[in-house]
Amino acid sequence: MAKKDDVDLPFEKALAQLEAIVGQIASGKVALEESLAMYEKGMDLVRRCRAILEQAEKRLEILSAADGVLHAAPMPKPAPADQAAASIRP
């Protein structure tokens, strides 16, 4: 569950924190317990980023509507949770 601090976190900051966490865990220099806590924080950040992107998608659909008819193409399915951090990178 997202912590109170994460709820208002802008997308760019959440993504930067997520990238930092992925880098630290991938380095292998973090103890197991700390890695698990970081992973949990990372998953909270993934959920926050996805929520922001879903809101942006809805706004774009509304803005893209022509003559009251929505012309939106389906979005690709999200990557599995264990690959989410890698798929968010630009």
Secondary structure as UniProt FT lines:
FT   HELIX           4..7
FT   HELIX           11..27
FT   HELIX           32..64
FT   TURN            67..68
FT   HELIX           81..83
FT   HELIX           84..88
//
